Amino acid sequence: MPKVLSLSKNEDFKTVLGGKKILNKFVTIYYKKLTINDKNKFIYSIIAKKKLGNAVFRNKIKRRLRSIALEAYKKININLKYSYIFIAKKNVFDGEFKLIKEQIIRDVDKIK
């Protein structure tokens, strides 16, 4: 089973944010091929901006999205050539977990 890693360098974030994106009601998903990414690593990061709420609120959003990303990784065949950034929107906190999961899995599955 491939490793799951997080983006850490500022230049990697800037590179992925310059790539393609998919918008939905709950998150914005940026993805791009990175040269550092080999085929045995699932590299992703989650961003919850300060304007979403206080630290407790943002951490809950990140926990939800992390759970969904790992479940999507196990459930569907995610393209490991890409690195992903999930940027949360306000609706992630208010939305039903099942709906959020279905939408994100559907959108990530489109990336080939």
C-alpha positions, 0 to 999 in steps of 0.5 A: 500500500502506498504511503500517504504524505502531506505537502510541506514546502511553500514552493510545492503549494504554489506549484499545485495552486497554479494547476487545475481545479475542481469546484464544488459546494464544499471544497475547492480541489487543486491538483497538479503533477509534481516532479517529487511525486513518485507512484507510491505516494498519495500526497495531499494537504488540507487548508482551512482559512482563518475566516472560516472560524476559530481554531476548534472550528477549523480543526473539526473541518480538517478532521472531516476532510482528512477522513474523507480523503483517506476513505477516498484513497482506499475506496477508489483508484486515485491517480497517484501521479498528482498532488492534491490540495483541498481548500475548505469552504464554510459549507463543510461544517454545516453539510451532512458528512455523507453528502460531503463525502459523496461529492468529494469522492465523485470529484476526485474520481474525475481526475485521471 
